[in-house]
């Protein structure tokens, strides 16, 4: 899993003006790479309970979400498309990780993502 996250994930960052045109080749390529990384996130998280939780959280959240996915989400214009991306990422996260949190708090690895959601 670590090798896949470190070597196989590539999401190019293009200027917002380039990706706003959803029919452009750059935009389509970036979208395919984003959704591929979301699928990898969901697969990494499936190992929760089998592999040590801290390892799964490190790979899934610290490396995959914060290093790749969040940058793309922040570069996506605000609107329904951005909300859809955020919903898919949230759907990947196991509820068990949030059971012991107090109201209004989140996992440390999700602080930046949470701030984006609040905006």
C-alpha positions, 0 to 999 in steps of 0.5 A: 500500500505504501508503495502504491501511495508513494509511487503510483499516485500522480495528480497534476496541478494546473491553474484554475483557469485551465481546469475550469473548462471541463472539456479540456484534456488537462481537466479530464486527465486531472479528474481521472487521476483524482478519482483514481486516488479517491479509489485508492483511499477507499481501498487503503481504509478497508485495511483498518482493523487488519493493519494497525490503525496508525499505519492506515491513517498515515497512508490514507490521511497524511499521505494520500488525502493531505498530500494529493487529494486536498490540493486538488479539492482546494484547486477546484472552484467552489460549487457542486463539483467541489462538494461532490468530491468532498462527499466522496472523500468523507464517505471513505472514512471509517466512522470508528475513527470518530467515535471517541472525539468530542463535539466540534473536534476532528482527527489531527490529520483532517484539520485542513480538510475540515477547515475547507468544509467549513468554508 
